[in-house]
Amino acid sequence: MKRGSITSIFSMLLTGLLAQGTLLLADAPSADETPPASAETFQPETAHTGFTQFETFMRDPNNPFPIADRLEQGLAMMDTLWAIDSDIEFKHKLIWTRFSLRMAQARTGNEESIDTLLKELTAYSQHEEPDVALAARDASMTLQLMLTRDKSAEERLALAENLQTEIQAMEVAPASAKLAMTLAKNLSSVVADTTAARIADELSRHFASSDVAEVQRASEDLKGFSRMVNLNGNEIRIKGKTLAGKELAWESLRGQVVLVDFWATWCGPCIGEFPHLKQLYHAYHKHGFEIVAISLDDAKAEVEQFVADRELPWIVVCNAEGDDYNGFSDENARHYGINAIPRMIFVGKDGIVQATDARGDKLAELLAQAFPDVEAPELESEEPAAEQK
């Protein structure tokens, strides 16, 4: 996986562990990876070596501990690693790993794990190193927003607005901008789209006056989130160059049904969509269906090779240039606040966006509605994979 948070990595690891009982290692562990027998015998020489041993312990097929006990042992190892001198980035990793372990405990029925995690994150948010404290506060906000999804609409709105107020009461700086980004990324799953757009837009204006580049970028991204939430029922603007080096003539596609697909060669869920996309493309293309796939890869050569190998028949836009290009800096992705992929946007013949989540069966349904006289291909129904960041 080229990109992805520690949270998503460990969620997958532990989901597999819970479902299968163990996760098999591809190779035998090296000396540095040799897992301890238990947390009591866990005495790593360095923090990084210890983390490798922890990972191996959690995945070891010969580990005798039941799942619940293994999670407790893993958390005890986290305590040991936290006490070892390490850099800020490593502390961040420990915070999000603990987050994942506690969430895994909750999935096994441990009712106290979430409350315990909230207390732990509150304690970490008082850390003497500001960046570590910020990471803990960011994780705490993420958890609060996750937990409120099952609450009433009034409770969800109250939490979102309270968090907005707290952020705007802070100094306008990279730290508060980071928290604003975390809030914005979770708004659509907590409050109505109109409210999510309003809060993101207000936060964008709040940070717009800063002359700090990092804060300015956050302000622009927040505005992008607002645009994305408001995209349904409005026109979309797409710019860039195709793999052939020609400017995309977006207006020339008016009159066709278009799927705008933000993707990357390193994104497993994106690639997982391609078999269905090919079937749908071949069924509907001659009737007026087009796909514009916007690559968020860092290098054009990788995209060219991938498209050739996979024989992708649709339009591919790639704006990558230079050695230090970051795929998520694509002007389309920035304009619409794209922070996770795949993002598949369905545009009608009139140029109006009809859906911003046109994946899997939903895309097939939208195409069947757009082309009622065309025989729809039979697709194997499956749940779309999680987005990657």
N, C-alpha and C positions, 0 to 999 in steps of 0.2 A: 504494500500500500504506500503510494508516494506521499499522500497527504492524509490527515485524519487526526483527531484529537486522541489523547490518552484515554478519555472516556469511551470513545467508540471502540478503540482497540480492546480494552478490557471488557467492555460489554459483550463483544463477540466472543472473547476468550472464555468468559465465565458462563455465557449462555450455552456455548458448546459444552463446557464442563458440566453444567447442570443437566443438559439434555442427554449427554452420552455417558456420564460418569467420569470419564477422563478425556484428556486430549493427548493424542500420541505425538511424540517428538519425532521429527524427521531423522535426526541423527542422535547418536549417543552423546550425553553431555560431556563437555571438556572439564578439565580440573577446576577452572574458575566457575563452571556452571553446576558442579556437583551439589545437589540440593541438601540442605540440612535435614536431619531426621525429624526435627520439630523446632518450634520457635525457641525452645530452651537451649538448644545447641547452636543457634544461629549467632555466629560471631564473625561477621565479615570484616576483612581487612580494610576495605574501602566501601564507600556508599554505592558506587557503581557496580562493583563486584557483588555486593550484597543484593542489589536489585536483580541482577542476572540470576543469582541463586534463588531468590524469591520467585521469579517467573518460572524457573525450572521446577521448583517445589509445587507450584500450583498446577503445572501440567504433567507432572511425573506420573506415568501409567502405573508405577509400582507404589505410589503413595497410599499408605494404609488408612489414612484418615477419611471418614465420611465427609460429604460435601460441607455440611455445617461446621464441622470441626476444622476442616481445611481452611475455610474462610476466617475463622477465629485465629488460627495459626498465622495466616497471612497478615491479618491486622496487627498481631503482636510483632511480626517482622517489620511492619511499617513503623511501629513505635521505635524499634531499634535503629532503623535507618534514619528516622527523623532526628535522633540524638547525635548522629555523626555529622561532622562538619561537611557541608556540601554547598554548591553554588545555588543561585536563585532558581535557575531553570530546573535543577534537580528537585528542589523543594516544590516547585509547581507540579512536577510529575508525581511526587508523593501525595500531594493533595488530591489530584484527580484519580489516582489509583485507589486511595482510601475511599473516595466518592463511589467508585465502581464496586469495590468490595462490600460496602455498606448496602448499596442498591441490590447486589446479589444476595445479601443476607435477607433483605426484605422479600425478594422473590422466593426464598425458601421458607417464608412464614415467620421470620423473626420480627415481631411487631415493634420492638424497641430500637431497631437499627436506625430508622430515619431520625428519631428524636436524638439519638446519640450522635449521629452525623451532624445535625444542626448545631449541637453543643460544641463538637470538635471544630467545626468551621468557624463558629463564633470565637473560640479561643485562638485559632490560627489568625483570625483577622486582626488580632492585637499584636502580631509579630513585630519585632523591632525593625525588620527590613520592610520598607513600604511596599515593594513589589510582591513580596510573599503575602503580606496582609491583603493586598489587592486581589491576588489570585484566590485567596480564601473567601473574600467577600463576593467575588465573581461567581465562585462555585455555590456559595450560599444563595445568591440571587437565582441562579439556575435551578437549584433545588426547590426554592419557594415557588417559582413559576411552574415547575413540574407538578408540585403537590396541589396547586390550586385548580388544575384542569378539571377536577371532579367536583369543584365547588359550584355554587350558584353564580349566575351571570353578574349579580350585584357584588358578590365577594371577589370574583375575578377582576372586575373593573376597579374595585377599591384597592386591591393589591397593586395593579398596574399603575394607577395614578399615584399611590403612595410612594412607590419606587421611583416614579418620575420626579416627584417632589423632592425626594431625598437626593437624587442625582443633581437636580438643578440648584439645590442648596449648597452643593460642594463647590470648591474652587474649579473654575474652567481650566482643565488640565488634562493630560493624557489619561490619568487614572479615572477621572469621572467620565471621560469620553468612552473608555473601554467598557465601563458599566452600562453606559447608555446603549452601546452596541449590543451587549448581552440582552438587555431588556428588549430592544427592537427586534432581535432575531427570534424572540419567543412570543411576541405580541399576538401574532396571527392565531396561535393555538390557545390563547387566553381570552381575548376580547374580540368583538365584532371588527370586521375589516375597516369600517369607517373610523372606528375608535383607534385601531392600530395605526392607521395612516395619520390621524391627527396627532397622536402622541409622538410618532417618529418625526413628523414634520416640525412639531414644537421643539423637540430635542435638537433637530438639525439647526434651527434658527438660534437656539440657545448657544451652540458651540461655533456658529458661523463667524463671530467677531474675533475669534482667537487668531493670532499671527503665528501660532505653533503649527508646523506642517502636519504633525501627527493628528492634531485636533481638527485641523481643516479637513483632512482626509476623512475623519470620522463623521464630520458634519455632512460631507458630500455623500458618504455611504448611507447615512441616516435618511437623507433626502431620497436616495435610491430605493430604500426599503419602502418609503411612503409611496413612491411611484409604482412599485411592484404591487403593493396591496390595492392600489387604485386602478390597476391595469384592466381588470375585467370591465368590458363595456366601453373601452377606449382604444384608440389606435396605439400601435407600438412602433418605435423607431429603431431600425437596425442599420448599422453601418459596418464597413470593413471590406477586406479583400478576400477573394476566393483563393483557393490553393493555386490557381493558374495566375494569380497576381492581378486580376481584374477587380475593379470596384464593384461591389454588390449593387445591382440595380433593384433596390427594394421596391420602388414604386411600380416597376414592371411586373411584379407579382400580383398586383391588385387584380381581382377577378378570379384568382385561384384560392383554394383553401391551403393554408400554409401552417406547418408545424415548425416552430422555432425551438431548437433543441440545444441547450447549453450542456456541453459534455467535455470529456477529456480522455485521452488514451489510457491513463492510469486509473480511471474510475470504473471499478467493477460493475456497479449498478447501471452505469451508462451503457457499457458494453452488453450487459444482460438484456437491455431493451432491443438490441439490434435485430435479433431473429424475427421478432414480431414486426418491427419497423420495416424490414425488408418485405415481409409478406404483405403488409398494408400498402407499402409504396408500389409494389408491382400490381396490386389490385386496383388502386385508385389513381395512380399517377397519370395515366392516359386520359382520365376523366377530369383532370384539373387539380390534382393534389401535389404539393411540393413540400420538401423538407429543407430547411436551412439550418444546418448543424454548426453551431459556433463553438469552435475548439477553445478551451481554456488551458491548453498545454503551454509549456514554457518555450518550446522549440518547434519550429515549423517542420523540420526534417522528420521528427518523430511522427507528426501527423500525416505527412505525405506517405511515409512507409506504411503506417497503419491502414490508411485509406486504400492503398494499393493492395496490401495483403488481404484485407477484408472485402475488397471490391464493393465499397459503399457507392451506390449510384446517385446519391442526392448531392445538393450543393453544400460544400464545406467552406466555412469562413474561418480564417486563421490570421490573426493580427500580430502574431509573435514576430519579434525582430530584435536582434542584438543578443549578447551573451547573458545579460542580467535581466531579461524580460520575465515578468511574473504573469502567468496565465490569467489570474483573477484581476489583473489590472486592465484587461480588455475593456474598451470604452463602453461596450454594450452591457457587460457585467456590472461595471461601476455605475452606469446610468440607472440600472434597475436593481441595484443592491443584491446581486447574485452572490451568495456566500456558501451555497451548497448545491451539488449537482447529482443526478441530472435535474434540470429544470426545463420542462416541456410545455410550451405555450401554444395554444391552438388559436389560429387567426382565421376568421371567416372571409368569404369572398369580398366583402365590403371593407376589409382591412381592420375590422373591429375584433378585439380579443374576446374570445368566448370562454376560455379556461386557461388558468396558469398552472394547472396540475394534470396535464393531459397525458398520463402514463397508463400503461397496461390496458385493462379492459375499458377504462374511461375513454382512451383515444379511439379504440375500435367503435365504441358507441357514438362518439362525436362524428366520426367519419361516416358511419351508417346513416346518421341523421342528415349529414351534408350531402350524401349521394344516395338517396333512397332507391334509385333505379339500378344501382350497381350491386351485383351479388357480393356479399361480404365474405371474405375468406374465413375458414374455420381456424380459430386460434385456441391454443391450449391455455386455459385460464390459470393465472398465478398471481400471487401477491407481489407488487413491485418491491424491489429491494430498497433498503434504507439509503438516504442520500449520503454523499461524502463531502467533506469540507476540506 
